[in-house]
Amino acid sequence: MPTPAEAVRTYILAKDGNRPFLMRQAFSEDIALEMVVKTDAISFPNTASGLNAVEEILVRRFGVEYENIYTFCLSRPSETDRARFQCHWLVGMSAKASGQPLRVGCGRYDWHFNEHGKVVRLVITIEVMKVLSGAELDGVMRWLSSLPYPWCSPSQALLSFPPQNDLREVEAYLKQAQ
């Protein structure tokens, strides 16, 4: 039976590494996904039900469009979070196709677990998503790849935060999440 921390970590490894088979270790067959997107910089369906549909949205389609994906949970679940865990997150990724080469965003996860430790409901809120030019790719990826993965506190992320003006909203979100 996975712990909440193991289920969350497995999901992040599945999504970031384009490994849909890992989703079965973390999510129940009847997983319910809700997406709350508060930005026009990225789009997702509002809901999905069932493991196959959630895998398709969060891993397969995501892996077709993006690479160099780094997702960080800005806090770690404790043993008291067996039924529910909420945390802020930070993500950075580059697009595989030309056009909008780099995205950095943040928001909240709201995880609900069953008695077997698997995720039965996940609400992903995307609060901020910034699109940056390819010229900023190296600096942002160096920053993201230097952070402790997949658990990183907001203060750790802010220590070496890149100086791009386009990321001020992300920086403000991380400061608020501390």
ABEGO torsion letter per residue (X at the ends): XBBAAAAAAAAAAAAAAGBAAAAAAABBAABBBBBBBABAABBBBABBBEAAAAAAAAAAAAAAABBGBBBBBABBBBAAAAABBBBBBBBBBBBABBEBABBBBBEBBBBBBBAAGBBABBBBBBABBBBBBAAAAAAAAAAAAABBOABBBAAAAAAABBABAAAAAAAAAAAAAX
